[in-house]
Amino acid sequence: MKFLEGSFGTHKPFYSWVLRKNDWNIGACLLRINDETRFLMHIIIDPEFRRRGLVRALLCHSLYSLLRVNPSINKVELAVTMLNPARLLYESLGFKILNDSSTYVWEKKVVE
């Protein structure tokens, strides 16, 4: 599948978990896997359900489930800015700071 073959190597399918309440999706966690790197791409909770420990529960469940599927995994990476308060959650779960890389953004310039 062409989508799985990019300039950063051949990727296995994404692993994802969805947190549901009744018939409503209230959160999701998406991890990307390639031969060497496991990367937490996105974790999100519906704003109505934030500040209830659900991100922590979803992330712990996702990592545990990923390890059950592939017990040889020994590292998962993620990117978060130093100003993002979510980094405190990641640190509390044992994630370590790898470097102080910058976040880059491209913005379209409006010409008047």
Biopython code that builds the backbone (N, CA, C, O; Angstrom):
import numpy as np
from Bio.PDB.StructureBuilder import StructureBuilder

atoms = [
    (1, "MET", "N", (0.845, -1.171, 0.000)),
    (1, "MET", "CA", (0.000, 0.000, 0.000)),
    (1, "MET", "C", (0.895, 1.241, 0.000)),
    (1, "MET", "O", (1.757, 1.370, 0.870)),
    (2, "LYS", "N", (0.715, 2.130, -0.930)),
    (2, "LYS", "CA", (1.587, 3.299, -1.084)),
    (2, "LYS", "C", (1.612, 4.170, 0.164)),
    (2, "LYS", "O", (2.662, 4.718, 0.499)),
    (3, "PHE", "N", (0.491, 4.313, 0.860)),
    (3, "PHE", "CA", (0.414, 5.141, 2.059)),
    (3, "PHE", "C", (1.415, 4.683, 3.122)),
    (3, "PHE", "O", (1.942, 5.502, 3.875)),
    (4, "LEU", "N", (1.671, 3.391, 3.180)),
    (4, "LEU", "CA", (2.542, 2.832, 4.205)),
    (4, "LEU", "C", (4.016, 2.915, 3.832)),
    (4, "LEU", "O", (4.870, 2.542, 4.637)),
    (5, "GLU", "N", (4.335, 3.391, 2.641)),
    (5, "GLU", "CA", (5.720, 3.490, 2.204)),
    (5, "GLU", "C", (6.044, 4.946, 1.912)),
    (5, "GLU", "O", (5.657, 5.482, 0.874)),
    (6, "GLY", "N", (6.761, 5.585, 2.838)),
    (6, "GLY", "CA", (7.096, 6.996, 2.670)),
    (6, "GLY", "C", (8.583, 7.215, 2.762)),
    (6, "GLY", "O", (9.356, 6.259, 2.814)),
    (7, "SER", "N", (8.985, 8.461, 2.781)),
    (7, "SER", "CA", (10.400, 8.801, 2.828)),
    (7, "SER", "C", (11.046, 8.463, 4.162)),
    (7, "SER", "O", (12.272, 8.495, 4.276)),
    (8, "PHE", "N", (10.251, 8.143, 5.170)),
    (8, "PHE", "CA", (10.796, 7.794, 6.475)),
    (8, "PHE", "C", (10.773, 6.294, 6.721)),
    (8, "PHE", "O", (10.854, 5.856, 7.869)),
    (9, "GLY", "N", (10.667, 5.516, 5.683)),
    (9, "GLY", "CA", (10.678, 4.066, 5.826)),
    (9, "GLY", "C", (9.307, 3.469, 5.580)),
    (9, "GLY", "O", (8.343, 4.172, 5.276)),
    (10, "THR", "N", (9.247, 2.171, 5.717)),
    (10, "THR", "CA", (7.984, 1.458, 5.536)),
    (10, "THR", "C", (7.292, 1.341, 6.877)),
    (10, "THR", "O", (7.875, 0.848, 7.843)),
    (11, "HIS", "N", (6.068, 1.785, 6.939)),
    (11, "HIS", "CA", (5.321, 1.792, 8.190)),
    (11, "HIS", "C", (4.327, 0.642, 8.231)),
    (11, "HIS", "O", (3.661, 0.328, 7.244)),
    (12, "LYS", "N", (4.250, 0.039, 9.377)),
    (12, "LYS", "CA", (3.192, -0.934, 9.599)),
    (12, "LYS", "C", (1.915, -0.131, 9.829)),
    (12, "LYS", "O", (1.986, 1.078, 10.049)),
    (13, "PRO", "N", (0.778, -0.758, 9.784)),
    (13, "PRO", "CA", (-0.455, -0.004, 10.026)),
    (13, "PRO", "C", (-0.421, 0.694, 11.388)),
    (13, "PRO", "O", (0.228, 0.239, 12.330)),
    (14, "PHE", "N", (-1.131, 1.796, 11.454)),
    (14, "PHE", "CA", (-1.248, 2.527, 12.700)),
    (14, "PHE", "C", (-1.994, 1.678, 13.722)),
    (14, "PHE", "O", (-2.847, 0.863, 13.373)),
    (15, "TYR", "N", (-1.659, 1.882, 14.970)),
    (15, "TYR", "CA", (-2.427, 1.294, 16.053)),
    (15, "TYR", "C", (-3.255, 2.413, 16.651)),
    (15, "TYR", "O", (-2.735, 3.496, 16.921)),
    (16, "SER", "N", (-4.532, 2.165, 16.858)),
    (16, "SER", "CA", (-5.363, 3.210, 17.436)),
    (16, "SER", "C", (-6.377, 2.609, 18.397)),
    (16, "SER", "O", (-6.812, 1.466, 18.256)),
    (17, "TRP", "N", (-6.730, 3.421, 19.371)),
    (17, "TRP", "CA", (-7.731, 3.042, 20.353)),
    (17, "TRP", "C", (-8.694, 4.198, 20.487)),
    (17, "TRP", "O", (-8.294, 5.361, 20.465)),
    (18, "VAL", "N", (-9.962, 3.874, 20.625)),
    (18, "VAL", "CA", (-11.007, 4.886, 20.747)),
    (18, "VAL", "C", (-11.696, 4.689, 22.084)),
    (18, "VAL", "O", (-12.075, 3.574, 22.441)),
    (19, "LEU", "N", (-11.853, 5.770, 22.815)),
    (19, "LEU", "CA", (-12.570, 5.750, 24.087)),
    (19, "LEU", "C", (-14.000, 6.174, 23.815)),
    (19, "LEU", "O", (-14.248, 7.244, 23.259)),
    (20, "ARG", "N", (-14.942, 5.322, 24.212)),
    (20, "ARG", "CA", (-16.349, 5.585, 23.927)),
    (20, "ARG", "C", (-17.157, 5.648, 25.207)),
    (20, "ARG", "O", (-16.869, 4.958, 26.186)),
    (21, "LYS", "N", (-18.163, 6.483, 25.174)),
    (21, "LYS", "CA", (-19.170, 6.517, 26.231)),
    (21, "LYS", "C", (-20.500, 6.338, 25.531)),
    (21, "LYS", "O", (-20.932, 7.186, 24.750)),
    (22, "ASN", "N", (-21.146, 5.210, 25.826)),
    (22, "ASN", "CA", (-22.357, 4.818, 25.105)),
    (22, "ASN", "C", (-22.019, 4.730, 23.622)),
    (22, "ASN", "O", (-21.143, 3.948, 23.253)),
    (23, "ASP", "N", (-22.669, 5.491, 22.764)),
    (23, "ASP", "CA", (-22.388, 5.458, 21.333)),
    (23, "ASP", "C", (-21.568, 6.665, 20.878)),
    (23, "ASP", "O", (-21.536, 6.975, 19.687)),
    (24, "TRP", "N", (-20.913, 7.339, 21.803)),
    (24, "TRP", "CA", (-20.204, 8.571, 21.500)),
    (24, "TRP", "C", (-18.699, 8.360, 21.648)),
    (24, "TRP", "O", (-18.245, 7.880, 22.686)),
    (25, "ASN", "N", (-17.913, 8.717, 20.614)),
    (25, "ASN", "CA", (-16.456, 8.679, 20.712)),
    (25, "ASN", "C", (-16.008, 9.907, 21.488)),
    (25, "ASN", "O", (-16.215, 11.036, 21.043)),
    (26, "ILE", "N", (-15.394, 9.692, 22.647)),
    (26, "ILE", "CA", (-14.976, 10.826, 23.464)),
    (26, "ILE", "C", (-13.460, 10.992, 23.505)),
    (26, "ILE", "O", (-12.960, 11.971, 24.057)),
    (27, "GLY", "N", (-12.732, 10.050, 22.931)),
    (27, "GLY", "CA", (-11.287, 10.174, 22.919)),
    (27, "GLY", "C", (-10.671, 9.195, 21.952)),
    (27, "GLY", "O", (-11.308, 8.239, 21.510)),
    (28, "ALA", "N", (-9.402, 9.455, 21.627)),
    (28, "ALA", "CA", (-8.686, 8.555, 20.723)),
    (28, "ALA", "C", (-7.187, 8.685, 20.966)),
    (28, "ALA", "O", (-6.687, 9.740, 21.358)),
    (29, "CYS", "N", (-6.490, 7.583, 20.720)),
    (29, "CYS", "CA", (-5.037, 7.540, 20.807)),
    (29, "CYS", "C", (-4.536, 6.846, 19.550)),
    (29, "CYS", "O", (-5.035, 5.783, 19.182)),
    (30, "LEU", "N", (-3.541, 7.450, 18.886)),
    (30, "LEU", "CA", (-3.010, 6.923, 17.631)),
    (30, "LEU", "C", (-1.502, 6.804, 17.737)),
    (30, "LEU", "O", (-0.816, 7.781, 18.037)),
    (31, "LEU", "N", (-0.989, 5.617, 17.492)),
    (31, "LEU", "CA", (0.453, 5.370, 17.482)),
    (31, "LEU", "C", (0.868, 4.894, 16.105)),
    (31, "LEU", "O", (0.163, 4.116, 15.462)),
    (32, "ARG", "N", (2.031, 5.373, 15.658)),
    (32, "ARG", "CA", (2.600, 4.961, 14.370)),
    (32, "ARG", "C", (3.807, 4.079, 14.659)),
    (32, "ARG", "O", (4.583, 4.348, 15.576)),
    (33, "ILE", "N", (3.950, 3.044, 13.881)),
    (33, "ILE", "CA", (5.039, 2.099, 14.077)),
    (33, "ILE", "C", (5.830, 1.997, 12.777)),
    (33, "ILE", "O", (5.249, 1.848, 11.702)),
    (34, "ASN", "N", (7.160, 2.077, 12.877)),
    (34, "ASN", "CA", (7.987, 1.650, 11.758)),
    (34, "ASN", "C", (9.008, 0.674, 12.319)),
    (34, "ASN", "O", (8.876, 0.246, 13.466)),
    (35, "ASP", "N", (9.997, 0.321, 11.563)),
    (35, "ASP", "CA", (10.916, -0.731, 12.000)),
    (35, "ASP", "C", (11.634, -0.416, 13.305)),
    (35, "ASP", "O", (11.873, -1.317, 14.109)),
    (36, "GLU", "N", (11.980, 0.843, 13.528)),
    (36, "GLU", "CA", (12.766, 1.200, 14.702)),
    (36, "GLU", "C", (12.043, 2.085, 15.702)),
    (36, "GLU", "O", (12.402, 2.089, 16.879)),
    (37, "THR", "N", (11.040, 2.831, 15.273)),
    (37, "THR", "CA", (10.432, 3.847, 16.127)),
    (37, "THR", "C", (8.952, 3.581, 16.337)),
    (37, "THR", "O", (8.225, 3.235, 15.406)),
    (38, "ARG", "N", (8.534, 3.747, 17.555)),
    (38, "ARG", "CA", (7.118, 3.727, 17.916)),
    (38, "ARG", "C", (6.819, 5.153, 18.345)),
    (38, "ARG", "O", (7.462, 5.666, 19.261)),
    (39, "PHE", "N", (5.857, 5.801, 17.702)),
    (39, "PHE", "CA", (5.649, 7.215, 17.922)),
    (39, "PHE", "C", (4.194, 7.494, 18.264)),
    (39, "PHE", "O", (3.295, 7.124, 17.508)),
    (40, "LEU", "N", (3.956, 8.143, 19.397)),
    (40, "LEU", "CA", (2.616, 8.569, 19.771)),
    (40, "LEU", "C", (2.273, 9.783, 18.922)),
    (40, "LEU", "O", (2.821, 10.866, 19.125)),
    (41, "MET", "N", (1.366, 9.600, 17.972)),
    (41, "MET", "CA", (1.011, 10.668, 17.036)),
    (41, "MET", "C", (-0.008, 11.631, 17.634)),
    (41, "MET", "O", (0.178, 12.847, 17.584)),
    (42, "HIS", "N", (-1.078, 11.092, 18.196)),
    (42, "HIS", "CA", (-2.159, 11.932, 18.713)),
    (42, "HIS", "C", (-2.814, 11.241, 19.896)),
    (42, "HIS", "O", (-2.964, 10.020, 19.927)),
    (43, "ILE", "N", (-3.198, 12.052, 20.863)),
    (43, "ILE", "CA", (-4.104, 11.590, 21.910)),
    (43, "ILE", "C", (-5.022, 12.768, 22.197)),
    (43, "ILE", "O", (-4.565, 13.890, 22.416)),
    (44, "ILE", "N", (-6.306, 12.502, 22.194)),
    (44, "ILE", "CA", (-7.273, 13.589, 22.319)),
    (44, "ILE", "C", (-8.494, 13.110, 23.092)),
    (44, "ILE", "O", (-8.900, 11.951, 23.002)),
    (45, "ILE", "N", (-9.063, 14.033, 23.853)),
    (45, "ILE", "CA", (-10.298, 13.780, 24.601)),
    (45, "ILE", "C", (-11.261, 14.915, 24.292)),
    (45, "ILE", "O", (-10.857, 16.076, 24.223)),
    (46, "ASP", "N", (-12.519, 14.587, 24.107)),
    (46, "ASP", "CA", (-13.557, 15.588, 23.909)),
    (46, "ASP", "C", (-13.487, 16.611, 25.052)),
    (46, "ASP", "O", (-13.391, 16.221, 26.215)),
    (47, "PRO", "N", (-13.533, 17.900, 24.740)),
    (47, "PRO", "CA", (-13.419, 18.924, 25.787)),
    (47, "PRO", "C", (-14.398, 18.747, 26.950)),
    (47, "PRO", "O", (-14.077, 19.113, 28.080)),
    (48, "GLU", "N", (-15.579, 18.194, 26.693)),
    (48, "GLU", "CA", (-16.556, 17.988, 27.766)),
    (48, "GLU", "C", (-16.097, 16.950, 28.792)),
    (48, "GLU", "O", (-16.622, 16.905, 29.905)),
    (49, "PHE", "N", (-15.118, 16.113, 28.422)),
    (49, "PHE", "CA", (-14.689, 15.019, 29.288)),
    (49, "PHE", "C", (-13.259, 15.193, 29.800)),
    (49, "PHE", "O", (-12.676, 14.254, 30.342)),
    (50, "ARG", "N", (-12.698, 16.380, 29.633)),
    (50, "ARG", "CA", (-11.330, 16.619, 30.088)),
    (50, "ARG", "C", (-11.279, 16.813, 31.598)),
    (50, "ARG", "O", (-12.297, 17.050, 32.248)),
    (51, "ARG", "N", (-10.066, 16.706, 32.141)),
    (51, "ARG", "CA", (-9.780, 16.903, 33.554)),
    (51, "ARG", "C", (-10.463, 15.857, 34.436)),
    (51, "ARG", "O", (-10.871, 16.145, 35.561)),
    (52, "ARG", "N", (-10.579, 14.632, 33.903)),
    (52, "ARG", "CA", (-11.168, 13.512, 34.648)),
    (52, "ARG", "C", (-10.238, 12.309, 34.686)),
    (52, "ARG", "O", (-10.640, 11.230, 35.121)),
    (53, "GLY", "N", (-9.008, 12.479, 34.239)),
    (53, "GLY", "CA", (-8.054, 11.377, 34.220)),
    (53, "GLY", "C", (-8.192, 10.451, 33.024)),
    (53, "GLY", "O", (-7.565, 9.393, 32.978)),
    (54, "LEU", "N", (-9.009, 10.845, 32.057)),
    (54, "LEU", "CA", (-9.260, 9.966, 30.915)),
    (54, "LEU", "C", (-8.077, 9.888, 29.954)),
    (54, "LEU", "O", (-7.841, 8.837, 29.359)),
    (55, "VAL", "N", (-7.330, 10.978, 29.792)),
    (55, "VAL", "CA", (-6.150, 10.928, 28.915)),
    (55, "VAL", "C", (-5.140, 9.954, 29.497)),
    (55, "VAL", "O", (-4.577, 9.132, 28.774)),
    (56, "ARG", "N", (-4.908, 10.044, 30.805)),
    (56, "ARG", "CA", (-3.983, 9.116, 31.473)),
    (56, "ARG", "C", (-4.449, 7.673, 31.281)),
    (56, "ARG", "O", (-3.655, 6.804, 30.922)),
    (57, "ALA", "N", (-5.733, 7.422, 31.521)),
    (57, "ALA", "CA", (-6.265, 6.063, 31.390)),
    (57, "ALA", "C", (-6.146, 5.565, 29.947)),
    (57, "ALA", "O", (-5.750, 4.422, 29.717)),
    (58, "LEU", "N", (-6.485, 6.414, 28.981)),
    (58, "LEU", "CA", (-6.420, 6.025, 27.568)),
    (58, "LEU", "C", (-4.983, 5.757, 27.142)),
    (58, "LEU", "O", (-4.715, 4.782, 26.440)),
    (59, "LEU", "N", (-4.061, 6.610, 27.560)),
    (59, "LEU", "CA", (-2.662, 6.411, 27.191)),
    (59, "LEU", "C", (-2.092, 5.150, 27.831)),
    (59, "LEU", "O", (-1.400, 4.378, 27.167)),
    (60, "CYS", "N", (-2.375, 4.935, 29.106)),
    (60, "CYS", "CA", (-1.894, 3.714, 29.770)),
    (60, "CYS", "C", (-2.467, 2.472, 29.106)),
    (60, "CYS", "O", (-1.743, 1.505, 28.866)),
    (61, "HIS", "N", (-3.753, 2.490, 28.808)),
    (61, "HIS", "CA", (-4.389, 1.349, 28.143)),
    (61, "HIS", "C", (-3.769, 1.119, 26.761)),
    (61, "HIS", "O", (-3.501, -0.020, 26.379)),
    (62, "SER", "N", (-3.544, 2.202, 26.019)),
    (62, "SER", "CA", (-2.988, 2.082, 24.670)),
    (62, "SER", "C", (-1.580, 1.494, 24.710)),
    (62, "SER", "O", (-1.259, 0.602, 23.925)),
    (63, "LEU", "N", (-0.736, 1.987, 25.623)),
    (63, "LEU", "CA", (0.628, 1.465, 25.723)),
    (63, "LEU", "C", (0.630, 0.009, 26.179)),
    (63, "LEU", "O", (1.388, -0.804, 25.650)),
    (64, "TYR", "N", (-0.206, -0.325, 27.149)),
    (64, "TYR", "CA", (-0.306, -1.704, 27.622)),
    (64, "TYR", "C", (-0.768, -2.619, 26.476)),
    (64, "TYR", "O", (-0.215, -3.700, 26.275)),
    (65, "SER", "N", (-1.769, -2.179, 25.745)),
    (65, "SER", "CA", (-2.286, -2.991, 24.638)),
    (65, "SER", "C", (-1.247, -3.152, 23.538)),
    (65, "SER", "O", (-1.123, -4.229, 22.956)),
    (66, "LEU", "N", (-0.498, -2.088, 23.248)),
    (66, "LEU", "CA", (0.553, -2.164, 22.246)),
    (66, "LEU", "C", (1.615, -3.179, 22.663)),
    (66, "LEU", "O", (2.096, -3.950, 21.832)),
    (67, "LEU", "N", (1.980, -3.183, 23.930)),
    (67, "LEU", "CA", (2.975, -4.141, 24.424)),
    (67, "LEU", "C", (2.454, -5.577, 24.394)),
    (67, "LEU", "O", (3.231, -6.515, 24.214)),
    (68, "ARG", "N", (1.166, -5.751, 24.564)),
    (68, "ARG", "CA", (0.591, -7.100, 24.458)),
    (68, "ARG", "C", (0.649, -7.597, 23.021)),
    (68, "ARG", "O", (0.885, -8.782, 22.782)),
    (69, "VAL", "N", (0.434, -6.691, 22.051)),
    (69, "VAL", "CA", (0.483, -7.052, 20.634)),
    (69, "VAL", "C", (1.920, -7.299, 20.202)),
    (69, "VAL", "O", (2.194, -8.221, 19.433)),
    (70, "ASN", "N", (2.840, -6.474, 20.698)),
    (70, "ASN", "CA", (4.234, -6.578, 20.296)),
    (70, "ASN", "C", (5.134, -6.412, 21.528)),
    (70, "ASN", "O", (5.586, -5.302, 21.808)),
    (71, "PRO", "N", (5.399, -7.496, 22.268)),
    (71, "PRO", "CA", (6.179, -7.411, 23.499)),
    (71, "PRO", "C", (7.630, -6.972, 23.312)),
    (71, "PRO", "O", (8.295, -6.635, 24.292)),
    (72, "SER", "N", (8.130, -6.968, 22.094)),
    (72, "SER", "CA", (9.522, -6.572, 21.860)),
    (72, "SER", "C", (9.713, -5.051, 21.868)),
    (72, "SER", "O", (10.848, -4.575, 21.838)),
    (73, "ILE", "N", (8.627, -4.291, 21.909)),
    (73, "ILE", "CA", (8.729, -2.830, 21.924)),
    (73, "ILE", "C", (9.349, -2.396, 23.249)),
    (73, "ILE", "O", (8.902, -2.804, 24.321)),
    (74, "ASN", "N", (10.384, -1.562, 23.159)),
    (74, "ASN", "CA", (11.003, -1.079, 24.382)),
    (74, "ASN", "C", (11.093, 0.442, 24.440)),
    (74, "ASN", "O", (11.666, 0.992, 25.380)),
    (75, "LYS", "N", (10.527, 1.132, 23.435)),
    (75, "LYS", "CA", (10.563, 2.583, 23.447)),
    (75, "LYS", "C", (9.418, 3.142, 22.618)),
    (75, "LYS", "O", (9.122, 2.640, 21.534)),
    (76, "VAL", "N", (8.778, 4.184, 23.134)),
    (76, "VAL", "CA", (7.746, 4.927, 22.413)),
    (76, "VAL", "C", (8.122, 6.400, 22.524)),
    (76, "VAL", "O", (8.406, 6.892, 23.615)),
    (77, "GLU", "N", (8.124, 7.101, 21.394)),
    (77, "GLU", "CA", (8.473, 8.517, 21.373)),
    (77, "GLU", "C", (7.233, 9.369, 21.127)),
    (77, "GLU", "O", (6.239, 8.895, 20.577)),
    (78, "LEU", "N", (7.307, 10.626, 21.539)),
    (78, "LEU", "CA", (6.269, 11.603, 21.252)),
    (78, "LEU", "C", (6.928, 12.968, 21.177)),
    (78, "LEU", "O", (8.060, 13.139, 21.630)),
    (79, "ALA", "N", (6.234, 13.934, 20.611)),
    (79, "ALA", "CA", (6.730, 15.306, 20.529)),
    (79, "ALA", "C", (5.720, 16.217, 21.204)),
    (79, "ALA", "O", (4.523, 16.164, 20.925)),
    (80, "VAL", "N", (6.227, 17.051, 22.096)),
    (80, "VAL", "CA", (5.381, 18.026, 22.783)),
    (80, "VAL", "C", (6.260, 19.230, 23.110)),
    (80, "VAL", "O", (7.430, 19.070, 23.456)),
    (81, "THR", "N", (5.703, 20.425, 23.004)),
    (81, "THR", "CA", (6.486, 21.609, 23.319)),
    (81, "THR", "C", (6.669, 21.724, 24.825)),
    (81, "THR", "O", (5.872, 21.190, 25.597)),
    (82, "MET", "N", (7.713, 22.415, 25.236)),
    (82, "MET", "CA", (7.999, 22.576, 26.658)),
    (82, "MET", "C", (6.927, 23.406, 27.359)),
    (82, "MET", "O", (6.785, 23.314, 28.578)),
    (83, "LEU", "N", (6.177, 24.207, 26.622)),
    (83, "LEU", "CA", (5.124, 25.029, 27.222)),
    (83, "LEU", "C", (3.800, 24.296, 27.363)),
    (83, "LEU", "O", (2.889, 24.790, 28.028)),
    (84, "ASN", "N", (3.680, 23.128, 26.748)),
    (84, "ASN", "CA", (2.433, 22.371, 26.789)),
    (84, "ASN", "C", (2.311, 21.661, 28.143)),
    (84, "ASN", "O", (3.177, 20.858, 28.492)),
    (85, "PRO", "N", (1.260, 21.940, 28.904)),
    (85, "PRO", "CA", (1.121, 21.296, 30.210)),
    (85, "PRO", "C", (0.965, 19.775, 30.137)),
    (85, "PRO", "O", (1.119, 19.093, 31.150)),
    (86, "ALA", "N", (0.662, 19.237, 28.956)),
    (86, "ALA", "CA", (0.545, 17.781, 28.802)),
    (86, "ALA", "C", (1.871, 17.090, 29.093)),
    (86, "ALA", "O", (1.892, 15.909, 29.438)),
    (87, "ARG", "N", (2.975, 17.815, 28.956)),
    (87, "ARG", "CA", (4.282, 17.194, 29.208)),
    (87, "ARG", "C", (4.382, 16.699, 30.644)),
    (87, "ARG", "O", (5.097, 15.734, 30.915)),
    (88, "LEU", "N", (3.671, 17.351, 31.576)),
    (88, "LEU", "CA", (3.685, 16.902, 32.974)),
    (88, "LEU", "C", (3.055, 15.518, 33.107)),
    (88, "LEU", "O", (3.522, 14.688, 33.888)),
    (89, "LEU", "N", (1.996, 15.276, 32.343)),
    (89, "LEU", "CA", (1.384, 13.946, 32.328)),
    (89, "LEU", "C", (2.364, 12.924, 31.790)),
    (89, "LEU", "O", (2.554, 11.865, 32.386)),
    (90, "TYR", "N", (2.994, 13.240, 30.653)),
    (90, "TYR", "CA", (3.934, 12.298, 30.050)),
    (90, "TYR", "C", (5.090, 11.994, 31.000)),
    (90, "TYR", "O", (5.497, 10.841, 31.140)),
    (91, "GLU", "N", (5.612, 13.025, 31.649)),
    (91, "GLU", "CA", (6.706, 12.818, 32.597)),
    (91, "GLU", "C", (6.253, 11.955, 33.774)),
    (91, "GLU", "O", (7.015, 11.116, 34.255)),
    (92, "SER", "N", (5.020, 12.156, 34.239)),
    (92, "SER", "CA", (4.512, 11.368, 35.368)),
    (92, "SER", "C", (4.343, 9.893, 35.008)),
    (92, "SER", "O", (4.308, 9.036, 35.892)),
    (93, "LEU", "N", (4.237, 9.595, 33.706)),
    (93, "LEU", "CA", (4.111, 8.214, 33.247)),
    (93, "LEU", "C", (5.451, 7.608, 32.849)),
    (93, "LEU", "O", (5.505, 6.488, 32.342)),
    (94, "GLY", "N", (6.538, 8.354, 33.083)),
    (94, "GLY", "CA", (7.861, 7.819, 32.828)),
    (94, "GLY", "C", (8.517, 8.248, 31.537)),
    (94, "GLY", "O", (9.639, 7.825, 31.259)),
    (95, "PHE", "N", (7.857, 9.082, 30.727)),
    (95, "PHE", "CA", (8.490, 9.606, 29.525)),
    (95, "PHE", "C", (9.604, 10.562, 29.955)),
    (95, "PHE", "O", (9.433, 11.338, 30.895)),
    (96, "LYS", "N", (10.732, 10.504, 29.272)),
    (96, "LYS", "CA", (11.890, 11.355, 29.565)),
    (96, "LYS", "C", (12.111, 12.334, 28.426)),
    (96, "LYS", "O", (11.815, 12.031, 27.270)),
    (97, "ILE", "N", (12.633, 13.509, 28.755)),
    (97, "ILE", "CA", (12.946, 14.509, 27.744)),
    (97, "ILE", "C", (14.186, 14.047, 26.983)),
    (97, "ILE", "O", (15.228, 13.775, 27.579)),
    (98, "LEU", "N", (14.059, 13.963, 25.671)),
    (98, "LEU", "CA", (15.163, 13.533, 24.819)),
    (98, "LEU", "C", (16.017, 14.713, 24.388)),
    (98, "LEU", "O", (17.245, 14.629, 24.383)),
    (99, "ASN", "N", (15.362, 15.819, 24.024)),
    (99, "ASN", "CA", (16.079, 17.026, 23.611)),
    (99, "ASN", "C", (15.149, 18.220, 23.707)),
    (99, "ASN", "O", (13.960, 18.066, 23.989)),
    (100, "ASP", "N", (15.675, 19.384, 23.477)),
    (100, "ASP", "CA", (14.884, 20.618, 23.525)),
    (100, "ASP", "C", (14.616, 21.145, 22.122)),
    (100, "ASP", "O", (14.780, 22.338, 21.865)),
    (101, "SER", "N", (14.203, 20.263, 21.210)),
    (101, "SER", "CA", (14.003, 20.681, 19.824)),
    (101, "SER", "C", (12.873, 21.700, 19.724)),
    (101, "SER", "O", (11.951, 21.716, 20.538)),
    (102, "SER", "N", (12.968, 22.520, 18.739)),
    (102, "SER", "CA", (11.979, 23.568, 18.516)),
    (102, "SER", "C", (10.823, 23.032, 17.695)),
    (102, "SER", "O", (10.953, 22.047, 16.969)),
    (103, "THR", "N", (9.709, 23.690, 17.825)),
    (103, "THR", "CA", (8.556, 23.386, 16.995)),
    (103, "THR", "C", (8.512, 24.428, 15.887)),
    (103, "THR", "O", (8.610, 25.625, 16.157)),
    (104, "TYR", "N", (8.369, 23.989, 14.662)),
    (104, "TYR", "CA", (8.327, 24.888, 13.518)),
    (104, "TYR", "C", (6.897, 24.982, 13.005)),
    (104, "TYR", "O", (6.128, 24.024, 13.073)),
    (105, "VAL", "N", (6.570, 26.136, 12.501)),
    (105, "VAL", "CA", (5.241, 26.336, 11.946)),
    (105, "VAL", "C", (5.370, 27.162, 10.668)),
    (105, "VAL", "O", (6.205, 28.062, 10.583)),
    (106, "TRP", "N", (4.551, 26.854, 9.694)),
    (106, "TRP", "CA", (4.456, 27.633, 8.474)),
    (106, "TRP", "C", (3.117, 28.321, 8.499)),
    (106, "TRP", "O", (2.093, 27.687, 8.753)),
    (107, "GLU", "N", (3.113, 29.622, 8.238)),
    (107, "GLU", "CA", (1.860, 30.367, 8.211)),
    (107, "GLU", "C", (1.745, 31.081, 6.872)),
    (107, "GLU", "O", (2.701, 31.681, 6.382)),
    (108, "LYS", "N", (0.590, 31.004, 6.313)),
    (108, "LYS", "CA", (0.311, 31.694, 5.059)),
    (108, "LYS", "C", (0.257, 33.202, 5.314)),
    (108, "LYS", "O", (-0.410, 33.662, 6.241)),
    (109, "LYS", "N", (0.954, 33.948, 4.493)),
    (109, "LYS", "CA", (0.956, 35.406, 4.639)),
    (109, "LYS", "C", (-0.204, 35.982, 3.822)),
    (109, "LYS", "O", (-0.395, 35.647, 2.653)),
    (110, "VAL", "N", (-0.942, 36.828, 4.454)),
    (110, "VAL", "CA", (-2.052, 37.474, 3.783)),
    (110, "VAL", "C", (-1.553, 38.779, 3.181)),
    (110, "VAL", "O", (-1.002, 39.628, 3.882)),
    (111, "VAL", "N", (-1.751, 38.930, 1.876)),
    (111, "VAL", "CA", (-1.329, 40.139, 1.179)),
    (111, "VAL", "C", (-2.579, 41.002, 0.947)),
    (111, "VAL", "O", (-3.575, 40.563, 0.372)),
    (112, "GLU", "N", (-2.478, 42.216, 1.410)),
    (112, "GLU", "CA", (-3.630, 43.115, 1.230)),
    (112, "GLU", "C", (-3.402, 44.103, 0.137)),
    (112, "GLU", "O", (-4.272, 44.928, -0.141)),
]
sb = StructureBuilder()
sb.init_structure("model")
sb.init_model(0)
sb.init_chain("A")
sb.init_seg("    ")
for serial, (resi, resn, name, xyz) in enumerate(atoms, 1):
    if name == "N":
        sb.init_residue(resn, " ", resi, " ")
    sb.init_atom(name, np.array(xyz, "f"), 0.0, 1.0, " ", f" {name:<3s}", serial, name[0])
structure = sb.get_structure()
